[in-house]
């Protein structure tokens, strides 16, 4: 995906007055409405004991300057995940969210300068960015949980 397209999905704004309604709508359609659609499509195929794992970065809890719209949608995903966990508990479907900290994704080059990319993750206790892993059947009693994958950075 090109950097230009990624900027449309993850708009950067450093002034509240610069945020246009179209950016808000586009970001919500991409990040939270799509999550609703995917979960609605997946749930009929889930059996008791299965899991849905949503991801939303630590921006849901610790928004960065310039990423207000993006971080707001990520906070909505966190709330959606906890609510869906409660909604599906009676069917035995677990729903959790993983909150990656500085992790390499295709979005990074679209919102970071080369210098910022070179320093990515350097401020974590592990001193480096993570890479996107995920999913295990060992958490059978976990649902509605936040799993920080942050290289040791605290998530409140």
N, CA, C and O atoms as a GROMACS GRO file, in nm:
protein
  624
    1UNK      N    1   0.085  -0.117   0.000
    1UNK     CA    2   0.000   0.000   0.000
    1UNK      C    3   0.090   0.124   0.000
    1UNK      O    4   0.189   0.128   0.072
    2UNK      N    5   0.056   0.221  -0.079
    2UNK     CA    6   0.142   0.338  -0.090
    2UNK      C    7   0.131   0.428   0.033
    2UNK      O    8   0.032   0.425   0.106
    3UNK      N    9   0.236   0.508   0.055
    3UNK     CA   10   0.237   0.602   0.168
    3UNK      C   11   0.123   0.701   0.156
    3UNK      O   12   0.065   0.742   0.257
    4UNK      N   13   0.091   0.741   0.033
    4UNK     CA   14  -0.017   0.837   0.013
    4UNK      C   15  -0.150   0.778   0.059
    4UNK      O   16  -0.228   0.847   0.126
    5UNK      N   17  -0.177   0.654   0.027
    5UNK     CA   18  -0.301   0.588   0.070
    5UNK      C   19  -0.301   0.572   0.222
    5UNK      O   20  -0.403   0.594   0.287
    6UNK      N   21  -0.187   0.534   0.278
    6UNK     CA   22  -0.180   0.515   0.422
    6UNK      C   23  -0.207   0.645   0.495
    6UNK      O   24  -0.269   0.643   0.602
    7UNK      N   25  -0.162   0.759   0.443
    7UNK     CA   26  -0.189   0.888   0.507
    7UNK      C   27  -0.339   0.918   0.507
    7UNK      O   28  -0.388   0.987   0.596
    8UNK      N   29  -0.412   0.868   0.407
    8UNK     CA   30  -0.556   0.887   0.403
    8UNK      C   31  -0.625   0.808   0.513
    8UNK      O   32  -0.725   0.852   0.570
    9UNK      N   33  -0.572   0.690   0.544
    9UNK     CA   34  -0.630   0.604   0.646
    9UNK      C   35  -0.586   0.648   0.785
    9UNK      O   36  -0.665   0.641   0.880
   10UNK      N   37  -0.465   0.691   0.799
   10UNK     CA   38  -0.409   0.732   0.928
   10UNK      C   39  -0.364   0.879   0.916
   10UNK      O   40  -0.245   0.908   0.911
   11UNK      N   41  -0.462   0.971   0.912
   11UNK     CA   42  -0.426   1.111   0.890
   11UNK      C   43  -0.350   1.170   1.008
   11UNK      O   44  -0.376   1.137   1.123
   12UNK      N   45  -0.256   1.257   0.977
   12UNK     CA   46  -0.179   1.330   1.078
   12UNK      C   47  -0.230   1.473   1.083
   12UNK      O   48  -0.238   1.540   0.980
   13UNK      N   49  -0.265   1.519   1.203
   13UNK     CA   50  -0.311   1.656   1.222
   13UNK      C   51  -0.246   1.709   1.348
   13UNK      O   52  -0.248   1.644   1.453
   14UNK      N   53  -0.189   1.826   1.339
   14UNK     CA   54  -0.124   1.886   1.456
   14UNK      C   55  -0.204   2.004   1.510
   14UNK      O   56  -0.158   2.075   1.599
   15UNK      N   57  -0.323   2.024   1.456
   15UNK     CA   58  -0.411   2.130   1.503
   15UNK      C   59  -0.555   2.079   1.490
   15UNK      O   60  -0.594   2.030   1.385
   16UNK      N   61  -0.631   2.089   1.596
   16UNK     CA   62  -0.769   2.040   1.596
   16UNK      C   63  -0.850   2.100   1.482
   16UNK      O   64  -0.933   2.032   1.421
   17UNK      N   65  -0.826   2.226   1.453
   17UNK     CA   66  -0.902   2.294   1.348
   17UNK      C   67  -0.872   2.239   1.208
   17UNK      O   68  -0.949   2.262   1.115
   18UNK      N   69  -0.763   2.167   1.192
   18UNK     CA   70  -0.728   2.110   1.062
   18UNK      C   71  -0.797   1.977   1.034
   18UNK      O   72  -0.790   1.926   0.922
   19UNK      N   73  -0.862   1.921   1.132
   19UNK     CA   74  -0.928   1.791   1.114
   19UNK      C   75  -1.060   1.813   1.042
   19UNK      O   76  -1.147   1.885   1.089
   20UNK      N   77  -1.073   1.750   0.926
   20UNK     CA   78  -1.196   1.763   0.849
   20UNK      C   79  -1.285   1.640   0.873
   20UNK      O   80  -1.234   1.532   0.901
   21UNK      N   81  -1.416   1.658   0.861
   21UNK     CA   82  -1.508   1.547   0.885
   21UNK      C   83  -1.478   1.425   0.797
   21UNK      O   84  -1.497   1.312   0.840
   22UNK      N   85  -1.431   1.449   0.674
   22UNK     CA   86  -1.401   1.336   0.585
   22UNK      C   87  -1.290   1.248   0.640
   22UNK      O   88  -1.296   1.126   0.625
   23UNK      N   89  -1.189   1.308   0.703
   23UNK     CA   90  -1.081   1.229   0.764
   23UNK      C   91  -1.134   1.144   0.879
   23UNK      O   92  -1.095   1.029   0.895
   24UNK      N   93  -1.223   1.203   0.958
   24UNK     CA   94  -1.281   1.131   1.072
   24UNK      C   95  -1.363   1.012   1.022
   24UNK      O   96  -1.347   0.900   1.071
   25UNK      N   97  -1.449   1.037   0.925
   25UNK     CA   98  -1.535   0.931   0.871
   25UNK      C   99  -1.449   0.821   0.809
   25UNK      O  100  -1.473   0.703   0.834
   26UNK      N  101  -1.350   0.858   0.728
   26UNK     CA  102  -1.265   0.759   0.661
   26UNK      C  103  -1.191   0.673   0.763
   26UNK      O  104  -1.183   0.551   0.748
   27UNK      N  105  -1.139   0.736   0.866
   27UNK     CA  106  -1.064   0.662   0.968
   27UNK      C  107  -1.156   0.568   1.046
   27UNK      O  108  -1.118   0.455   1.074
   28UNK      N  109  -1.276   0.614   1.081
   28UNK     CA  110  -1.371   0.528   1.152
   28UNK      C  111  -1.418   0.413   1.063
   28UNK      O  112  -1.430   0.300   1.110
   29UNK      N  113  -1.443   0.440   0.936
   29UNK     CA  114  -1.482   0.332   0.844
   29UNK      C  115  -1.373   0.227   0.834
   29UNK      O  116  -1.401   0.107   0.837
   30UNK      N  117  -1.249   0.271   0.822
   30UNK     CA  118  -1.137   0.180   0.806
   30UNK      C  119  -1.108   0.102   0.933
   30UNK      O  120  -1.087  -0.019   0.928
   31UNK      N  121  -1.107   0.169   1.046
   31UNK     CA  122  -1.059   0.106   1.169
   31UNK      C  123  -1.168   0.042   1.256
   31UNK      O  124  -1.149  -0.070   1.302
   32UNK      N  125  -1.279   0.109   1.278
   32UNK     CA  126  -1.378   0.052   1.370
   32UNK      C  127  -1.495  -0.013   1.296
   32UNK      O  128  -1.540  -0.120   1.336
   33UNK      N  129  -1.546   0.049   1.191
   33UNK     CA  130  -1.657  -0.014   1.119
   33UNK      C  131  -1.612  -0.146   1.058
   33UNK      O  132  -1.686  -0.244   1.059
   34UNK      N  133  -1.491  -0.150   1.004
   34UNK     CA  134  -1.438  -0.274   0.948
   34UNK      C  135  -1.426  -0.382   1.056
   34UNK      O  136  -1.449  -0.500   1.028
   35UNK      N  137  -1.388  -0.343   1.178
   35UNK     CA  138  -1.376  -0.438   1.288
   35UNK      C  139  -1.513  -0.499   1.321
   35UNK      O  140  -1.524  -0.619   1.343
   36UNK      N  141  -1.618  -0.415   1.325
   36UNK     CA  142  -1.754  -0.465   1.345
   36UNK      C  143  -1.788  -0.567   1.236
   36UNK      O  144  -1.836  -0.676   1.266
   37UNK      N  145  -1.764  -0.529   1.110
   37UNK     CA  146  -1.798  -0.618   0.998
   37UNK      C  147  -1.724  -0.751   1.007
   37UNK      O  148  -1.784  -0.857   0.989
   38UNK      N  149  -1.594  -0.746   1.036
   38UNK     CA  150  -1.515  -0.869   1.045
   38UNK      C  151  -1.564  -0.959   1.158
   38UNK      O  152  -1.575  -1.080   1.141
   39UNK      N  153  -1.592  -0.900   1.273
   39UNK     CA  154  -1.638  -0.980   1.386
   39UNK      C  155  -1.776  -1.038   1.360
   39UNK      O  156  -1.803  -1.153   1.395
   40UNK      N  157  -1.864  -0.960   1.299
   40UNK     CA  158  -1.997  -1.012   1.265
   40UNK      C  159  -1.986  -1.129   1.168
   40UNK      O  160  -2.062  -1.226   1.179
   41UNK      N  161  -1.894  -1.122   1.074
   41UNK     CA  162  -1.874  -1.231   0.979
   41UNK      C  163  -1.812  -1.353   1.045
   41UNK      O  164  -1.841  -1.466   1.006
   42UNK      N  165  -1.726  -1.332   1.144
   42UNK     CA  166  -1.654  -1.443   1.207
   42UNK      C  167  -1.738  -1.517   1.311
   42UNK      O  168  -1.728  -1.639   1.321
   43UNK      N  169  -1.819  -1.447   1.387
   43UNK     CA  170  -1.890  -1.507   1.501
   43UNK      C  171  -1.973  -1.630   1.463
   43UNK      O  172  -1.969  -1.728   1.537
   44UNK      N  173  -2.046  -1.630   1.353
   44UNK     CA  174  -2.125  -1.750   1.320
   44UNK      C  175  -2.039  -1.877   1.298
   44UNK      O  176  -2.091  -1.988   1.305
   45UNK      N  177  -1.911  -1.859   1.272
   45UNK     CA  178  -1.821  -1.971   1.248
   45UNK      C  179  -1.744  -2.013   1.372
   45UNK      O  180  -1.668  -2.110   1.368
   46UNK      N  181  -1.762  -1.941   1.480
   46UNK     CA  182  -1.687  -1.968   1.603
   46UNK      C  183  -1.760  -2.071   1.688
   46UNK      O  184  -1.882  -2.068   1.701
   47UNK      N  185  -1.683  -2.161   1.745
   47UNK     CA  186  -1.736  -2.264   1.834
   47UNK      C  187  -1.695  -2.230   1.978
   47UNK      O  188  -1.601  -2.154   1.999
   48UNK      N  189  -1.766  -2.286   2.077
   48UNK     CA  190  -1.724  -2.264   2.216
   48UNK      C  191  -1.576  -2.301   2.234
   48UNK      O  192  -1.530  -2.404   2.185
   49UNK      N  193  -1.505  -2.215   2.304
   49UNK     CA  194  -1.362  -2.236   2.326
   49UNK      C  195  -1.275  -2.163   2.225
   49UNK      O  196  -1.153  -2.157   2.241
   50UNK      N  197  -1.336  -2.108   2.121
   50UNK     CA  198  -1.258  -2.036   2.022
   50UNK      C  199  -1.238  -1.891   2.067
   50UNK      O  200  -1.293  -1.848   2.168
   51UNK      N  201  -1.159  -1.818   1.991
   51UNK     CA  202  -1.125  -1.682   2.031
   51UNK      C  203  -1.124  -1.586   1.912
   51UNK      O  204  -1.098  -1.625   1.798
   52UNK      N  205  -1.151  -1.464   1.944
   52UNK     CA  206  -1.132  -1.352   1.850
   52UNK      C  207  -1.025  -1.266   1.914
   52UNK      O  208  -1.035  -1.231   2.032
   53UNK      N  209  -0.924  -1.231   1.837
   53UNK     CA  210  -0.818  -1.144   1.888
   53UNK      C  211  -0.814  -1.020   1.800
   53UNK      O  212  -0.780  -1.026   1.682
   54UNK      N  213  -0.847  -0.908   1.860
   54UNK     CA  214  -0.839  -0.780   1.790
   54UNK      C  215  -0.706  -0.716   1.827
   54UNK      O  216  -0.652  -0.740   1.934
   55UNK      N  217  -0.656  -0.635   1.738
   55UNK     CA  218  -0.535  -0.560   1.769
   55UNK      C  219  -0.565  -0.412   1.759
   55UNK      O  220  -0.635  -0.367   1.668
   56UNK      N  221  -0.511  -0.341   1.850
   56UNK     CA  222  -0.516  -0.196   1.846
   56UNK      C  223  -0.395  -0.146   1.924
   56UNK      O  224  -0.374  -0.189   2.037
   57UNK      N  225  -0.318  -0.059   1.867
   57UNK     CA  226  -0.191  -0.022   1.929
   57UNK      C  227  -0.210   0.055   2.060
   57UNK      O  228  -0.321   0.094   2.095
   58UNK      N  229  -0.101   0.075   2.129
   58UNK     CA  230  -0.105   0.148   2.256
   58UNK      C  231  -0.158   0.290   2.237
   58UNK      O  232  -0.188   0.357   2.335
   59UNK      N  233  -0.170   0.337   2.112
   59UNK     CA  234  -0.230   0.468   2.086
   59UNK      C  235  -0.371   0.475   2.142
   59UNK      O  236  -0.421   0.585   2.168
   60UNK      N  237  -0.437   0.361   2.161
   60UNK     CA  238  -0.571   0.360   2.220
   60UNK      C  239  -0.566   0.414   2.362
   60UNK      O  240  -0.664   0.472   2.409
   61UNK      N  241  -0.455   0.396   2.431
   61UNK     CA  242  -0.439   0.441   2.570
   61UNK      C  243  -0.346   0.559   2.582
   61UNK      O  244  -0.360   0.640   2.674
   62UNK      N  245  -0.250   0.571   2.492
   62UNK     CA  246  -0.150   0.678   2.499
   62UNK      C  247  -0.137   0.743   2.361
   62UNK      O  248  -0.040   0.718   2.289
   63UNK      N  249  -0.237   0.826   2.324
   63UNK     CA  250  -0.234   0.886   2.190
   63UNK      C  251  -0.114   0.976   2.170
   63UNK      O  252  -0.068   1.044   2.261
   64UNK      N  253  -0.064   0.975   2.048
   64UNK     CA  254   0.047   1.062   2.010
   64UNK      C  255  -0.008   1.192   1.954
   64UNK      O  256  -0.115   1.195   1.893
   65UNK      N  257   0.065   1.300   1.975
   65UNK     CA  258   0.027   1.427   1.915
   65UNK      C  259   0.019   1.409   1.764
   65UNK      O  260   0.105   1.344   1.705
   66UNK      N  261  -0.079   1.466   1.705
   66UNK     CA  262  -0.094   1.456   1.561
   66UNK      C  263  -0.176   1.338   1.514
   66UNK      O  264  -0.209   1.329   1.396
   67UNK      N  265  -0.209   1.247   1.606
   67UNK     CA  266  -0.283   1.127   1.567
   67UNK      C  267  -0.416   1.114   1.642
   67UNK      O  268  -0.458   1.004   1.677
   68UNK      N  269  -0.481   1.227   1.668
   68UNK     CA  270  -0.605   1.228   1.747
   68UNK      C  271  -0.713   1.141   1.684
   68UNK      O  272  -0.775   1.060   1.754
   69UNK      N  273  -0.737   1.157   1.555
   69UNK     CA  274  -0.844   1.081   1.489
   69UNK      C  275  -0.812   0.931   1.493
   69UNK      O  276  -0.896   0.850   1.532
   70UNK      N  277  -0.692   0.896   1.454
   70UNK     CA  278  -0.648   0.756   1.454
   70UNK      C  279  -0.658   0.696   1.595
   70UNK      O  280  -0.714   0.587   1.612
   71UNK      N  281  -0.605   0.766   1.695
   71UNK     CA  282  -0.607   0.714   1.832
   71UNK      C  283  -0.749   0.699   1.884
   71UNK      O  284  -0.778   0.606   1.960
   72UNK      N  285  -0.838   0.789   1.844
   72UNK     CA  286  -0.977   0.779   1.886
   72UNK      C  287  -1.041   0.651   1.833
   72UNK      O  288  -1.115   0.584   1.905
   73UNK      N  289  -1.012   0.617   1.707
   73UNK     CA  290  -1.068   0.492   1.652
   73UNK      C  291  -1.008   0.371   1.722
   73UNK      O  292  -1.076   0.270   1.740
   74UNK      N  293  -0.882   0.380   1.762
   74UNK     CA  294  -0.820   0.267   1.831
   74UNK      C  295  -0.878   0.250   1.971
   74UNK      O  296  -0.892   0.138   2.020
   75UNK      N  297  -0.911   0.362   2.035
   75UNK     CA  298  -0.981   0.354   2.164
   75UNK      C  299  -1.119   0.290   2.147
   75UNK      O  300  -1.163   0.214   2.233
   76UNK      N  301  -1.185   0.320   2.036
   76UNK     CA  302  -1.315   0.259   2.008
   76UNK      C  303  -1.301   0.108   1.990
   76UNK      O  304  -1.388   0.033   2.032
   77UNK      N  305  -1.193   0.063   1.928
   77UNK     CA  306  -1.170  -0.080   1.911
   77UNK      C  307  -1.152  -0.147   2.047
   77UNK      O  308  -1.203  -0.257   2.070
   78UNK      N  309  -1.079  -0.082   2.136
   78UNK     CA  310  -1.058  -0.137   2.271
   78UNK      C  311  -1.193  -0.154   2.342
   78UNK      O  312  -1.219  -0.259   2.400
   79UNK      N  313  -1.276  -0.052   2.338
   79UNK     CA  314  -1.408  -0.058   2.402
   79UNK      C  315  -1.496  -0.163   2.334
   79UNK      O  316  -1.565  -0.239   2.402
   80UNK      N  317  -1.494  -0.168   2.202
   80UNK     CA  318  -1.570  -0.267   2.127
   80UNK      C  319  -1.529  -0.409   2.169
   80UNK      O  320  -1.614  -0.496   2.187
   81UNK      N  321  -1.400  -0.431   2.184
   81UNK     CA  322  -1.349  -0.564   2.219
   81UNK      C  323  -1.397  -0.608   2.357
   81UNK      O  324  -1.440  -0.722   2.374
   82UNK      N  325  -1.391  -0.519   2.454
   82UNK     CA  326  -1.436  -0.554   2.589
   82UNK      C  327  -1.586  -0.582   2.588
   82UNK      O  328  -1.632  -0.676   2.652
   83UNK      N  329  -1.663  -0.500   2.516
   83UNK     CA  330  -1.807  -0.522   2.507
   83UNK      C  331  -1.841  -0.652   2.434
   83UNK      O  332  -1.931  -0.724   2.477
   84UNK      N  333  -1.770  -0.682   2.326
   84UNK     CA  334  -1.794  -0.806   2.252
   84UNK      C  335  -1.759  -0.927   2.338
   84UNK      O  336  -1.826  -1.030   2.329
   85UNK      N  337  -1.655  -0.915   2.421
   85UNK     CA  338  -1.619  -1.025   2.512
   85UNK      C  339  -1.736  -1.057   2.605
   85UNK      O  340  -1.767  -1.174   2.628
   86UNK      N  341  -1.800  -0.954   2.657
   86UNK     CA  342  -1.915  -0.976   2.745
   86UNK      C  343  -2.033  -1.033   2.667
   86UNK      O  344  -2.105  -1.120   2.717
   87UNK      N  345  -2.053  -0.986   2.547
   87UNK     CA  346  -2.164  -1.030   2.463
   87UNK      C  347  -2.150  -1.177   2.422
   87UNK      O  348  -2.251  -1.247   2.412
   88UNK      N  349  -2.028  -1.224   2.399
   88UNK     CA  350  -2.003  -1.360   2.350
   88UNK      C  351  -1.966  -1.459   2.460
   88UNK      O  352  -1.953  -1.578   2.432
   89UNK      N  353  -1.950  -1.415   2.582
   89UNK     CA  354  -1.907  -1.504   2.692
   89UNK      C  355  -2.002  -1.623   2.708
   89UNK      O  356  -1.956  -1.736   2.729
   90UNK      N  357  -2.131  -1.601   2.699
   90UNK     CA  358  -2.228  -1.710   2.717
   90UNK      C  359  -2.214  -1.817   2.609
   90UNK      O  360  -2.252  -1.932   2.630
   91UNK      N  361  -2.160  -1.780   2.492
   91UNK     CA  362  -2.139  -1.878   2.384
   91UNK      C  363  -2.001  -1.943   2.394
   91UNK      O  364  -1.966  -2.026   2.311
   92UNK      N  365  -1.924  -1.905   2.495
   92UNK     CA  366  -1.791  -1.963   2.513
   92UNK      C  367  -1.687  -1.911   2.416
   92UNK      O  368  -1.585  -1.976   2.393
   93UNK      N  369  -1.713  -1.795   2.358
   93UNK     CA  370  -1.618  -1.734   2.265
   93UNK      C  371  -1.542  -1.626   2.340
   93UNK      O  372  -1.602  -1.532   2.392
   94UNK      N  373  -1.411  -1.639   2.346
   94UNK     CA  374  -1.326  -1.540   2.413
   94UNK      C  375  -1.289  -1.431   2.314
   94UNK      O  376  -1.266  -1.457   2.196
   95UNK      N  377  -1.284  -1.309   2.364
   95UNK     CA  378  -1.247  -1.195   2.281
   95UNK      C  379  -1.145  -1.112   2.359
   95UNK      O  380  -1.173  -1.065   2.469
   96UNK      N  381  -1.028  -1.093   2.301
   96UNK     CA  382  -0.922  -1.016   2.365
   96UNK      C  383  -0.863  -0.918   2.266
   96UNK      O  384  -0.887  -0.926   2.146
   97UNK      N  385  -0.785  -0.826   2.320
   97UNK     CA  386  -0.714  -0.734   2.230
   97UNK      C  387  -0.569  -0.726   2.270
   97UNK      O  388  -0.533  -0.724   2.387
   98UNK      N  389  -0.489  -0.720   2.169
   98UNK     CA  390  -0.346  -0.706   2.186
   98UNK      C  391  -0.311  -0.562   2.153
   98UNK      O  392  -0.352  -0.509   2.050
   99UNK      N  393  -0.235  -0.501   2.242
   99UNK     CA  394  -0.195  -0.362   2.224
   99UNK      C  395  -0.046  -0.356   2.198
   99UNK      O  396   0.033  -0.344   2.291
  100UNK      N  397  -0.007  -0.364   2.071
  100UNK     CA  398   0.136  -0.355   2.044
  100UNK      C  399   0.189  -0.214   2.066
  100UNK      O  400   0.123  -0.115   2.032
  101UNK      N  401   0.306  -0.207   2.121
  101UNK     CA  402   0.376  -0.080   2.136
  101UNK      C  403   0.449  -0.051   2.007
  101UNK      O  404   0.391  -0.068   1.900
  102UNK      N  405   0.572  -0.008   2.013
  102UNK     CA  406   0.643   0.018   1.888
  102UNK      C  407   0.671  -0.114   1.814
  102UNK      O  408   0.765  -0.186   1.847
  103UNK      N  409   0.589  -0.142   1.715
  103UNK     CA  410   0.599  -0.264   1.636
  103UNK      C  411   0.608  -0.224   1.490
  103UNK      O  412   0.539  -0.132   1.446
  104UNK      N  413   0.690  -0.294   1.415
  104UNK     CA  414   0.702  -0.266   1.271
  104UNK      C  415   0.575  -0.309   1.201
  104UNK      O  416   0.534  -0.425   1.211
  105UNK      N  417   0.513  -0.216   1.129
  105UNK     CA  418   0.397  -0.246   1.044
  105UNK      C  419   0.411  -0.166   0.915
  105UNK      O  420   0.494  -0.075   0.908
  106UNK      N  421   0.332  -0.198   0.813
  106UNK     CA  422   0.338  -0.122   0.688
  106UNK      C  423   0.298   0.025   0.706
  106UNK      O  424   0.330   0.107   0.620
  107UNK      N  425   0.229   0.059   0.815
  107UNK     CA  426   0.190   0.198   0.838
  107UNK      C  427   0.307   0.288   0.876
  107UNK      O  428   0.303   0.408   0.852
  108UNK      N  429   0.409   0.232   0.936
  108UNK     CA  430   0.516   0.314   0.992
  108UNK      C  431   0.579   0.412   0.893
  108UNK      O  432   0.591   0.530   0.925
  109UNK      N  433   0.620   0.369   0.774
  109UNK     CA  434   0.684   0.464   0.682
  109UNK      C  435   0.591   0.577   0.637
  109UNK      O  436   0.638   0.681   0.592
  110UNK      N  437   0.460   0.558   0.648
  110UNK     CA  438   0.368   0.663   0.603
  110UNK      C  439   0.352   0.775   0.704
  110UNK      O  440   0.306   0.884   0.668
  111UNK      N  441   0.390   0.752   0.829
  111UNK     CA  442   0.369   0.855   0.931
  111UNK      C  443   0.496   0.893   1.005
  111UNK      O  444   0.492   0.976   1.096
  112UNK      N  445   0.609   0.835   0.968
  112UNK     CA  446   0.734   0.862   1.038
  112UNK      C  447   0.843   0.902   0.938
  112UNK      O  448   0.846   0.855   0.824
  113UNK      N  449   0.930   0.990   0.983
  113UNK     CA  450   1.045   1.027   0.902
  113UNK      C  451   1.148   0.914   0.908
  113UNK      O  452   1.140   0.830   0.997
  114UNK      N  453   1.244   0.911   0.815
  114UNK     CA  454   1.349   0.808   0.823
  114UNK      C  455   1.423   0.811   0.957
  114UNK      O  456   1.460   0.706   1.010
  115UNK      N  457   1.446   0.930   1.012
  115UNK     CA  458   1.513   0.940   1.142
  115UNK      C  459   1.428   0.880   1.253
  115UNK      O  460   1.479   0.810   1.340
  116UNK      N  461   1.296   0.907   1.250
  116UNK     CA  462   1.206   0.850   1.350
  116UNK      C  463   1.201   0.697   1.338
  116UNK      O  464   1.198   0.627   1.438
  117UNK      N  465   1.201   0.648   1.215
  117UNK     CA  466   1.199   0.503   1.194
  117UNK      C  467   1.326   0.438   1.249
  117UNK      O  468   1.320   0.330   1.307
  118UNK      N  469   1.439   0.503   1.231
  118UNK     CA  470   1.566   0.449   1.281
  118UNK      C  471   1.568   0.441   1.434
  118UNK      O  472   1.634   0.354   1.491
  119UNK      N  473   1.495   0.530   1.500
  119UNK     CA  474   1.491   0.533   1.647
  119UNK      C  475   1.374   0.454   1.705
  119UNK      O  476   1.364   0.440   1.826
  120UNK      N  477   1.287   0.402   1.620
  120UNK     CA  478   1.164   0.335   1.666
  120UNK      C  479   1.195   0.224   1.765
  120UNK      O  480   1.275   0.134   1.737
  121UNK      N  481   1.130   0.231   1.880
  121UNK     CA  482   1.147   0.129   1.984
  121UNK      C  483   1.267   0.150   2.072
  121UNK      O  484   1.283   0.079   2.172
  122UNK      N  485   1.352   0.244   2.039
  122UNK     CA  486   1.473   0.268   2.118
  122UNK      C  487   1.446   0.315   2.259
  122UNK      O  488   1.531   0.301   2.346
  123UNK      N  489   1.326   0.371   2.284
  123UNK     CA  490   1.294   0.419   2.417
  123UNK      C  491   1.224   0.315   2.503
  123UNK      O  492   1.183   0.346   2.615
  124UNK      N  493   1.209   0.192   2.454
  124UNK     CA  494   1.149   0.085   2.535
  124UNK      C  495   1.257   0.018   2.619
  124UNK      O  496   1.375   0.028   2.586
  125UNK      N  497   1.218  -0.048   2.727
  125UNK     CA  498   1.318  -0.121   2.805
  125UNK      C  499   1.397  -0.224   2.724
  125UNK      O  500   1.513  -0.251   2.754
  126UNK      N  501   1.336  -0.281   2.620
  126UNK     CA  502   1.408  -0.376   2.535
  126UNK      C  503   1.494  -0.306   2.430
  126UNK      O  504   1.579  -0.369   2.368
  127UNK      N  505   1.471  -0.176   2.411
  127UNK     CA  506   1.555  -0.097   2.322
  127UNK      C  507   1.538  -0.122   2.175
  127UNK      O  508   1.626  -0.089   2.096
  128UNK      N  509   1.426  -0.182   2.135
  128UNK     CA  510   1.403  -0.212   1.994
  128UNK      C  511   1.254  -0.226   1.969
  128UNK      O  512   1.178  -0.245   2.063
  129UNK      N  513   1.210  -0.217   1.845
  129UNK     CA  514   1.069  -0.240   1.815
  129UNK      C  515   1.038  -0.389   1.813
  129UNK      O  516   1.127  -0.473   1.799
  130UNK      N  517   0.910  -0.419   1.829
  130UNK     CA  518   0.866  -0.557   1.820
  130UNK      C  519   0.827  -0.593   1.678
  130UNK      O  520   0.830  -0.510   1.588
  131UNK      N  521   0.790  -0.718   1.661
  131UNK     CA  522   0.742  -0.768   1.532
  131UNK      C  523   0.610  -0.839   1.559
  131UNK      O  524   0.594  -0.901   1.664
  132UNK      N  525   0.516  -0.830   1.465
  132UNK     CA  526   0.381  -0.879   1.493
  132UNK      C  527   0.367  -1.031   1.499
  132UNK      O  528   0.355  -1.096   1.395
  133UNK      N  529   0.367  -1.088   1.620
  133UNK     CA  530   0.335  -1.230   1.640
  133UNK      C  531   0.187  -1.245   1.676
  133UNK      O  532   0.113  -1.150   1.652
  134UNK      N  533   0.139  -1.353   1.730
  134UNK     CA  534   0.010  -1.361   1.799
  134UNK      C  535  -0.063  -1.493   1.795
  134UNK      O  536  -0.049  -1.570   1.701
  135UNK      N  537  -0.139  -1.519   1.896
  135UNK     CA  538  -0.241  -1.622   1.911
  135UNK      C  539  -0.191  -1.749   1.978
  135UNK      O  540  -0.089  -1.807   1.941
  136UNK      N  541  -0.266  -1.790   2.076
  136UNK     CA  542  -0.233  -1.910   2.151
  136UNK      C  543  -0.361  -1.966   2.212
  136UNK      O  544  -0.450  -1.890   2.249
  137UNK      N  545  -0.369  -2.098   2.223
  137UNK     CA  546  -0.484  -2.162   2.287
  137UNK      C  547  -0.465  -2.173   2.439
  137UNK      O  548  -0.553  -2.224   2.508
  138UNK      N  549  -0.352  -2.127   2.491
  138UNK     CA  550  -0.325  -2.143   2.633
  138UNK      C  551  -0.401  -2.045   2.721
  138UNK      O  552  -0.408  -2.065   2.842
  139UNK      N  553  -0.458  -1.942   2.664
  139UNK     CA  554  -0.531  -1.843   2.744
  139UNK      C  555  -0.679  -1.870   2.747
  139UNK      O  556  -0.758  -1.780   2.718
  140UNK      N  557  -0.720  -1.991   2.781
  140UNK     CA  558  -0.860  -2.028   2.772
  140UNK      C  559  -0.950  -1.960   2.874
  140UNK      O  560  -1.073  -1.965   2.859
  141UNK      N  561  -0.894  -1.897   2.976
  141UNK     CA  562  -0.976  -1.828   3.074
  141UNK      C  563  -0.967  -1.677   3.056
  141UNK      O  564  -1.017  -1.601   3.139
  142UNK      N  565  -0.903  -1.634   2.950
  142UNK     CA  566  -0.888  -1.490   2.925
  142UNK      C  567  -0.992  -1.444   2.825
  142UNK      O  568  -1.009  -1.504   2.718
  143UNK      N  569  -1.062  -1.337   2.861
  143UNK     CA  570  -1.152  -1.272   2.767
  143UNK      C  571  -1.171  -1.128   2.810
  143UNK      O  572  -1.174  -1.098   2.930
  144UNK      N  573  -1.182  -1.039   2.714
  144UNK     CA  574  -1.193  -0.896   2.743
  144UNK      C  575  -1.064  -0.836   2.793
  144UNK      O  576  -1.064  -0.728   2.852
  145UNK      N  577  -0.952  -0.905   2.772
  145UNK     CA  578  -0.824  -0.862   2.827
  145UNK      C  579  -0.743  -0.778   2.730
  145UNK      O  580  -0.752  -0.793   2.608
  146UNK      N  581  -0.666  -0.688   2.787
  146UNK     CA  582  -0.566  -0.613   2.713
  146UNK      C  583  -0.434  -0.684   2.733
  146UNK      O  584  -0.392  -0.707   2.847
  147UNK      N  585  -0.368  -0.718   2.625
  147UNK     CA  586  -0.238  -0.783   2.632
  147UNK      C  587  -0.135  -0.687   2.574
  147UNK      O  588  -0.118  -0.680   2.452
  148UNK      N  589  -0.065  -0.614   2.660
  148UNK     CA  590   0.034  -0.520   2.606
  148UNK      C  591   0.157  -0.593   2.554
  148UNK      O  592   0.218  -0.672   2.625
  149UNK      N  593   0.191  -0.566   2.432
  149UNK     CA  594   0.312  -0.620   2.369
  149UNK      C  595   0.396  -0.497   2.336
  149UNK      O  596   0.399  -0.450   2.222
  150UNK      N  597   0.465  -0.445   2.438
  150UNK     CA  598   0.521  -0.310   2.430
  150UNK      C  599   0.670  -0.302   2.453
  150UNK      O  600   0.724  -0.193   2.465
  151UNK      N  601   0.738  -0.414   2.459
  151UNK     CA  602   0.881  -0.410   2.485
  151UNK      C  603   0.911  -0.360   2.625
  151UNK      O  604   1.020  -0.310   2.652
  152UNK      N  605   0.814  -0.373   2.716
  152UNK     CA  606   0.833  -0.333   2.854
  152UNK      C  607   0.780  -0.195   2.888
  152UNK      O  608   0.787  -0.154   3.004
  153UNK      N  609   0.729  -0.120   2.789
  153UNK     CA  610   0.671   0.010   2.820
  153UNK      C  611   0.541  -0.010   2.895
  153UNK      O  612   0.459  -0.091   2.853
  154UNK      N  613   0.519   0.062   3.006
  154UNK     CA  614   0.393   0.046   3.079
  154UNK      C  615   0.274   0.096   2.999
  154UNK      O  616   0.283   0.194   2.925
  155UNK      N  617   0.162   0.026   3.014
  155UNK     CA  618   0.037   0.066   2.951
  155UNK      C  619  -0.065   0.081   3.062
  155UNK      O  620  -0.097  -0.016   3.130
  156UNK      N  621  -0.114   0.201   3.081
  156UNK     CA  622  -0.210   0.227   3.189
  156UNK      C  623  -0.352   0.216   3.138
  156UNK      O  624  -0.446   0.235   3.215
   0.00000   0.00000   0.00000
